[in-house]
């Protein structure tokens, strides 16, 4: 499967624990985007990364959330000390480069449930 | 800051009729517009797009119209089929991509 791979598909965490969501972009894609979909809401942009660089993190909450896209390995979205409000579906998308009139390709998401 | 808006959360249409989904945007810098379709428990799937230099793009049963002066985008599906039932997201891009809140389309047999 050469598509965007996200794991785990489902993640359950207790309040105060850490959540790590992983995203492997499509082969040949060096740009990764993270979006969050809260229940009954649309896709909210969180962060845009290129290999080893954060390009735009204007949608990321200032505290507890961080993202990285190392030279080797998947992109990681990390949520520390999770709260119930973090329960959502988190989608990753990738592109081969700058969005120059080309669509994003999405993974199937990680559904985070905080109990 | 909601730069892309879909004001209709849901739409119900009879099979065979036309579905029209609407989208408005506020940022005049957007130069590329897209529609995505999303089924439950899956990621959004790209459907159709249009560049800001055009006002219409057609692909089979799907047509996207762009009115730059009104900052308005629409997706027409004709004829609608029950398999088209999904949530449709409008998106706009300049550098990164912003999405609307989605419209849930139900096509009744």
Interface residues (C-beta under 8 A of the other chain):
Chain A: X4 X6 X33 X35 X41 X42 X43 X44 X45 X48 X55 X56 X91 X93 X98 X99 X101 X103 X104 X105 X106 X107 X108 X109 X111
Chain B: X6 X31 X32 X34 X36 X41 X42 X43 X44 X45 X46 X49 X51 X89 X93 X94 X95 X96 X97 X98 X99 X100 X101 X102
